[in-house]
Structures are given as C-alpha cells and as structure tokens.
Amino acid sequence: MDYDDTRKIINDIIVDLFKNILMIEETSLKSRGIKDLSLTEVHAIEAVGNNGGKRMSKLASDLGISLGTLTSTMDKLEKKNYAQRIRSEKDKRVVIARLTNKGELVYKIHRNFHDEMIENLMIDLKLKEDKDLIHILKNINKFLLKEYGGNNVY
C-alpha cells in the first residue's frame, strides 16, 4: 500500500468514525426520550454538568465557542426548561449556568450513553488492544490540538 492509499484509508476511517458516533449518539438519545434537543444543546448540558453550575465564560471556554454562541444555546435550553442562568450573589457581573431537574436527567442519560458505548467497545478489545487504542487516540488528539487548536480534556 502506498502513501496516498494509506492517507485515503485513514481519512475515510476518521470521517466515518465521527459521522457514525454522531449518528449513533443522536439515535440513542432519541430512543431514550430526548427528542427536543439538538446535539449542540445536549453537549452544552454535558458541559454545564451536575455540579451546581458553571460560569458562562468558563462554559464558553470549555466548549470552545464564543459567549454569544453559548448565550443563544442557553436561551433555547432555558425556553425548554433544561437550564437556567442566575447572577452570582457575590458579583452581579458573573452569570452562572445551572441545570434544572429536567436538564439533570438529560445529563445522566447522556453520560449513560457514553458509558455504555465505551463499555461495549472495551468488551471486544483485549487488554493490550485497550492500551494501544488509548495510545493511538491520545496521539491523534494531541496532533489535532497542536495543528488546529481546541481544549485538551485529559
């Protein structure tokens, strides 16, 4: 196999992987009753987390989006009663995003989806393959962050 063939195969695998993960995630969430949220909104809920809230500026940074884009997403989440924004008692300039009970439920369902997906993947891998996969994925992520920017989560 020559360089161009290898390059094409790697590209096709990465494109298919991202497409499949997003499609599977969307299908899984819908089958679990989450039909009125986009994946962007679900990922915003995940970033807010269930730890009592997060500053809007930190949330935008964590998601790698502008504060304006986050505000638009939070407007939708508030309208659907998944999240709320409150001003800090200590500093009225600070806005905290929090999940409602409905948002907390989506957070748990989404975490469950990821846990199940990884658990099912690991069932089929041998111990050495687990370590190899972790090594390869870290290298790919490191390269992408270096070349294109973004946030490192590990």
N, C-alpha and C positions, 0 to 999 in steps of 0.2 A: 504494500500500500504506500503510495507516495504522499508527499506533504499536503497537496491540495485535497486528496481523498480524505485524509485524516482530519483536516480542517473542516471540511464539509460535514463529516460524520459528527464531530464534536459540536459544531453549530446546530445541526439538526437535533441532536440529543438535548442540548440546553434549551432550545426553543420549545421542543415537545415537553420537556420536564416542567418548565414554567407554565405553559398552556394547560397541561394536564393537572398540575397542582391547583391552579386557579379554578378550573372547571370542576374538579372533584370537591374542592372546598365549597364552591357555590352550591353545587348539587346537594352535598351533605348538609349544609346549613338549611337549605330549603326543606329537605326531608325531615329536619328536626324542628320545623315550625318557624324558622326565621325567613319570612318571605318579603318583608317590607324594608329590608336593609340592603344597601349595596355592599360590596366587599370593602370599599373605602371606608364606609361607616362602621363596619364590623372591626376593621383594623384600628380605627380611631378608638372604638370601645376597648379593644385589647390594650391599646397604649395608655388609656386612662387608668385601666386596671381596677382592682377592687380593694385598693389600699386607702380609701378615704378621699382620694382626689389628687390632682396634679395641677401645677401652674400651667396656664395656657402657653406661655412662652417655652417652658420645658417640653411640653407635649408637642408643640410645633417642631422644636429641635429634634426630639426623639423620632418623629415621623419623617423628618427631612422635608418639611413643607413650610410655606410661609404662614405667618399668623393670620393673614387674610383668608387663605385657603382653609385653615383649621376653623376659623370663625364661621365660614359658610357650612362646613360639615357639622359643626356643633349646633348651628341654627336648625339644621334638619333633625339632628338627634334630639334636641330639646322639643321640637314640634311633635316628634313621635314618642316623646316621654321616655327616652332611653338615657338621657343625661341632663345635667343642669349645670349652670355656671353661677358661681357665687363670688362676691367680693370678699377678700380677706378682711377680717376684723382688725388685724394689726396694721395693714397697709391697704387702703381703699383702691390704690392703683393696681393691685395684684388681683387677677381673676383666676379662680380655681375651677377646674372642670371636675365634675363628680358623676358617677353613675347612679341612676335611680335603681330601684329594685328590679325593674324590667331590664335595665342595662346590665345589672349584675348577673342576671340569668343568661343573657346572651354571652357575656364574658365567660361564664362557666361552660356553656355549650361549645363555644369556640375553642376553649382550652382543651376540652374533652376531645374534640375533633382532632386537634394536633397530637394529643397524647395517643389516641387510637391509631392515627396514621403512622407515627414513629414506631409504636409497639408492633404493628403489623409488618412494617418494613424490617424491623430487627429480628422478628421470628424467623424470617427466611435467610438471615445472614449468619455466618459463623463468626466466632469471636475475633479471629484475625481480620475477617472482612469488615467487621464493625470498626476496628482501629484504622484500617486502610481507608474506609469511607470517610471517617472523621478527618483524617489527614488530608485527603483529596479535597473535601468540601471546605476545610479551613484555608487551604492554598488558593482555591478558586475565589473564595470570599475576599481573602487578603489582596489578591490581584485586582479584583473588581473595585475594591475600596481605594487602592492605590491609583488605579487608572482613571476611575470615574467618580470617586468620592462617595460619601454616604456615612452611615453610622455602623460601627462595629458593636455587636451585642454580646460577644463573649470575651 
